[in-house]
Amino acid sequence: MLSQNFAFKFLLLITVFFSCSSSWSQQALKGDIIAGLGLMVNRVDTPQAPSLTATPKVPENFGLGLIVDAYFADYWSAEMALLFADYQFIRDYNGQLLSETVNRVHVPILVKYSFLTYFSLGLGFYGSYRMGEVKSLTSPMGQNGLQTSASDSGEHGLEGSFQLTFPLFEKYFLTLNIRHSYSLTPRTNEERNYQNLLLSLRKLVN
Protein backbone atom coordinates (compact mmCIF):
# COMPACT_ATOMS: atom_id res chain seq x y z
CA MET A 1 0.00 0.00 0.00
CA LEU A 2 1.34 3.47 -0.92
CA SER A 3 1.99 5.72 2.03
CA GLN A 4 0.11 9.00 2.32
CA ASN A 5 3.40 10.90 2.20
CA PHE A 6 4.40 9.18 -1.07
CA ALA A 7 0.96 9.81 -2.62
CA PHE A 8 1.09 13.48 -1.69
CA LYS A 9 4.57 13.94 -3.18
CA PHE A 10 3.58 12.08 -6.35
CA LEU A 11 0.49 14.23 -6.92
CA LEU A 12 2.40 17.41 -6.12
CA LEU A 13 5.07 16.47 -8.69
CA ILE A 14 2.38 16.06 -11.36
CA THR A 15 0.88 19.48 -10.65
CA VAL A 16 4.30 21.18 -10.74
CA PHE A 17 5.00 19.55 -14.11
CA PHE A 18 1.78 20.83 -15.65
CA SER A 19 2.16 24.26 -14.11
CA CYS A 20 5.52 24.64 -15.82
CA SER A 21 4.05 23.64 -19.19
CA SER A 22 0.95 25.85 -19.18
CA SER A 23 0.30 29.45 -20.16
CA TRP A 24 -3.34 29.91 -19.15
CA SER A 25 -4.10 33.13 -17.27
CA GLN A 26 -7.90 33.45 -17.36
CA GLN A 27 -9.99 33.30 -14.19
CA ALA A 28 -13.35 31.53 -14.21
CA LEU A 29 -16.23 34.00 -14.48
CA LYS A 30 -19.93 34.19 -13.71
CA GLY A 31 -21.92 31.58 -15.66
CA ASP A 32 -19.02 29.17 -16.16
CA ILE A 33 -19.61 25.50 -15.35
CA ILE A 34 -16.62 23.19 -14.88
CA ALA A 35 -17.16 19.43 -14.47
CA GLY A 36 -14.70 16.62 -13.99
CA LEU A 37 -13.79 13.09 -13.00
CA GLY A 38 -10.99 12.23 -10.63
CA LEU A 39 -9.09 9.73 -8.50
CA MET A 40 -8.96 10.23 -4.74
CA VAL A 41 -7.20 8.88 -1.70
CA ASN A 42 -8.54 9.37 1.83
CA ARG A 43 -7.16 8.64 5.26
CA VAL A 44 -8.78 8.95 8.66
CA ASP A 45 -6.95 11.11 11.20
CA THR A 46 -4.84 8.97 13.55
CA PRO A 47 -6.39 8.78 17.05
CA GLN A 48 -4.31 10.39 19.79
CA ALA A 49 -6.15 8.96 22.81
CA PRO A 50 -3.63 8.36 25.65
CA SER A 51 -5.49 5.19 26.73
CA LEU A 52 -4.72 3.34 23.49
CA THR A 53 -2.35 0.44 24.11
CA ALA A 54 -1.22 0.28 20.45
CA THR A 55 -1.05 2.60 17.47
CA PRO A 56 -3.98 1.77 15.15
CA LYS A 57 -3.39 0.73 11.56
CA VAL A 58 -4.60 3.55 9.32
CA PRO A 59 -4.39 2.59 5.63
CA GLU A 60 -5.06 4.83 2.66
CA ASN A 61 -8.30 4.16 0.77
CA PHE A 62 -8.66 4.91 -2.92
CA GLY A 63 -11.80 5.90 -4.82
CA LEU A 64 -13.44 7.90 -7.61
CA GLY A 65 -14.93 11.37 -7.65
CA LEU A 66 -17.36 13.35 -9.81
CA ILE A 67 -17.14 17.13 -9.37
CA VAL A 68 -19.11 20.13 -10.70
CA ASP A 69 -18.32 23.81 -10.10
CA ALA A 70 -20.99 26.37 -11.05
CA TYR A 71 -19.83 30.00 -10.94
CA PHE A 72 -22.61 32.25 -9.62
CA ALA A 73 -20.32 35.32 -9.64
CA ASP A 74 -16.86 36.20 -10.91
CA TYR A 75 -14.39 34.02 -8.97
CA TRP A 76 -17.15 32.57 -6.72
CA SER A 77 -18.59 29.09 -7.30
CA ALA A 78 -20.76 26.42 -5.71
CA GLU A 79 -19.13 22.99 -5.81
CA MET A 80 -20.94 19.68 -5.51
CA ALA A 81 -19.13 16.35 -5.62
CA LEU A 82 -19.88 12.64 -5.39
CA LEU A 83 -16.90 10.79 -3.89
CA PHE A 84 -17.02 6.98 -3.81
CA ALA A 85 -14.54 5.15 -1.57
CA ASP A 86 -14.06 3.01 1.52
CA TYR A 87 -13.97 5.02 4.75
CA GLN A 88 -12.41 3.91 8.02
CA PHE A 89 -13.89 4.47 11.49
CA ILE A 90 -11.82 4.03 14.66
CA ARG A 91 -13.20 3.89 18.19
CA ASP A 92 -11.39 3.61 21.53
CA TYR A 93 -12.92 1.45 24.30
CA ASN A 94 -10.75 2.04 27.37
CA GLY A 95 -7.56 1.41 25.46
CA GLN A 96 -8.94 -1.34 23.22
CA LEU A 97 -9.38 -0.56 19.57
CA LEU A 98 -12.33 -1.10 17.27
CA SER A 99 -11.65 -0.31 13.60
CA GLU A 100 -14.17 -0.76 10.78
CA THR A 101 -14.43 0.23 7.11
CA VAL A 102 -17.40 0.63 4.82
CA ASN A 103 -18.02 1.88 1.28
CA ARG A 104 -19.74 5.26 1.29
CA VAL A 105 -20.71 8.03 -1.08
CA HIS A 106 -19.40 11.31 0.30
CA VAL A 107 -21.34 14.39 -0.91
CA PRO A 108 -19.71 17.76 -0.12
CA ILE A 109 -21.37 21.06 -1.07
CA LEU A 110 -18.93 23.96 -0.81
CA VAL A 111 -18.74 27.65 -1.59
CA LYS A 112 -15.38 28.36 -3.26
CA TYR A 113 -13.40 31.48 -4.06
CA SER A 114 -10.78 31.46 -6.83
CA PHE A 115 -7.76 33.77 -6.57
CA LEU A 116 -4.34 34.28 -8.17
CA THR A 117 -5.47 32.29 -11.24
CA TYR A 118 -4.37 28.86 -10.00
CA PHE A 119 -5.77 28.65 -6.48
CA SER A 120 -9.14 28.35 -4.76
CA LEU A 121 -10.40 27.91 -1.21
CA GLY A 122 -13.70 26.24 -0.29
CA LEU A 123 -15.80 25.77 2.82
CA GLY A 124 -19.12 24.04 3.35
CA PHE A 125 -20.96 20.97 4.55
CA TYR A 126 -21.00 17.31 3.60
CA GLY A 127 -23.27 14.31 3.90
CA SER A 128 -21.93 10.75 3.76
CA TYR A 129 -24.11 7.71 3.07
CA ARG A 130 -23.40 4.00 3.50
CA MET A 131 -23.45 1.89 0.32
CA GLY A 132 -22.06 -1.48 1.40
CA GLU A 133 -21.46 -3.92 4.24
CA VAL A 134 -19.31 -3.00 7.22
CA LYS A 135 -15.93 -4.76 7.40
CA SER A 136 -14.26 -5.13 10.79
CA LEU A 137 -10.47 -4.72 11.00
CA THR A 138 -10.48 -5.70 14.70
CA SER A 139 -13.07 -8.47 14.90
CA PRO A 140 -13.07 -9.36 18.64
CA MET A 141 -14.64 -6.04 19.65
CA GLY A 142 -17.21 -6.20 16.88
CA GLN A 143 -18.22 -9.71 17.89
CA ASN A 144 -19.14 -8.35 21.34
CA GLY A 145 -21.77 -6.13 19.76
CA LEU A 146 -19.76 -2.89 19.94
CA GLN A 147 -19.82 -0.74 16.80
CA THR A 148 -18.42 2.35 15.19
CA SER A 149 -20.42 4.80 13.09
CA ALA A 150 -19.55 2.73 10.02
CA SER A 151 -22.90 0.98 10.55
CA ASP A 152 -24.84 4.28 10.45
CA SER A 153 -26.80 4.93 7.27
CA GLY A 154 -25.55 8.51 7.11
CA GLU A 155 -23.48 11.21 8.75
CA HIS A 156 -22.74 14.88 8.18
CA GLY A 157 -20.11 17.47 9.00
CA LEU A 158 -17.99 20.39 7.83
CA GLU A 159 -15.49 20.35 4.97
CA GLY A 160 -12.75 22.66 3.76
CA SER A 161 -10.66 22.50 0.59
CA PHE A 162 -7.61 24.03 -1.05
CA GLN A 163 -7.36 23.56 -4.82
CA LEU A 164 -4.56 24.00 -7.34
CA THR A 165 -5.71 24.37 -10.96
CA PHE A 166 -3.53 23.99 -14.06
CA PRO A 167 -4.57 24.07 -17.73
CA LEU A 168 -3.77 21.25 -20.13
CA PHE A 169 -5.25 22.55 -23.38
CA GLU A 170 -8.34 24.42 -24.52
CA LYS A 171 -11.15 24.09 -21.91
CA TYR A 172 -9.40 21.26 -20.02
CA PHE A 173 -7.80 21.55 -16.60
CA LEU A 174 -5.94 19.38 -14.14
CA THR A 175 -6.76 20.04 -10.49
CA LEU A 176 -5.26 18.85 -7.21
CA ASN A 177 -7.70 19.24 -4.35
CA ILE A 178 -6.57 18.91 -0.72
CA ARG A 179 -9.56 18.48 1.59
CA HIS A 180 -10.33 17.92 5.25
CA SER A 181 -13.64 16.65 6.61
CA TYR A 182 -14.71 17.26 10.22
CA SER A 183 -17.58 15.08 11.44
CA LEU A 184 -20.37 16.62 13.52
CA THR A 185 -21.87 13.24 14.45
CA PRO A 186 -19.14 11.02 15.95
CA ARG A 187 -19.81 8.45 18.65
CA THR A 188 -18.03 8.61 21.99
CA ASN A 189 -14.21 8.29 21.66
CA GLU A 190 -14.44 7.87 17.89
CA GLU A 191 -12.19 9.18 15.13
CA ARG A 192 -13.95 9.90 11.82
CA ASN A 193 -12.32 13.06 10.49
CA TYR A 194 -10.66 12.62 7.10
CA GLN A 195 -7.86 13.97 4.96
CA ASN A 196 -8.50 13.67 1.22
CA LEU A 197 -6.45 14.17 -1.92
CA LEU A 198 -8.39 14.41 -5.18
CA LEU A 199 -6.65 14.57 -8.57
CA SER A 200 -9.12 15.29 -11.36
CA LEU A 201 -9.41 16.13 -15.03
CA ARG A 202 -12.00 18.88 -15.56
CA LYS A 203 -13.58 20.62 -18.53
CA LEU A 204 -15.29 23.96 -19.05
CA VAL A 205 -18.62 22.71 -20.39
CA ASN A 206 -20.39 25.94 -21.36
C-alpha positions, 0 to 999 in steps of 0.5 A: 500500500502506498503511504500517504506521504508518497501519494502526496509527493507524487500528486504534487510532482504532477501538478508542478510539471503541468504548471511549468508547461501551461500558459493559461491566465484566465480566471473563471467568471460568472456563468461558467460551469466546470465538471470533472472526474478524478481519483482520490485517496482518503485517510482517517486522522490517527487517534491520539487517545492516551489510553490506546495500548497500540497505534492503530493501523490507518491505511489509505483508501482509494476511490473515484470522484465526480465534481461540478463547479458552477460560478454564480459570480466572478471568482465565486462558485458552488461545488458539488461532488460525489466521492465513492470510496471506503472510509475507516472508522476508529473507536477507543474502548478504554484502550482497546481498539475497534476499527471498521471500514465501509463503502460510502458516497461522500457528498460535499457542497462547498462555496469556493473562491478562486484567486491568483489564477491557480488557487481556490479555497472552499468551505461548506458541509458534507453528507456521507451515506453507507453503500455497502457492508461493514468490514471489521479490522479488529473483529473481537470487539465487533463480535461483542456487539460494539460498533463504530459509526460505520454501521450508520446509514448517514453522517454529516459534517464540515469540509474545507478544501484548497485547490490548485488548478492547471490548464492542459489545453483548450477548456481542459484543466488538471486540479489537485484538491486537498480536503479535510472533513470534520464530522459533527456526528461522531460516537463517543471516543471515535475518530472519523475526520478525514484527509482527502487528496483528489486529482481530477481532469475537468472541462469547461462545459459551457 
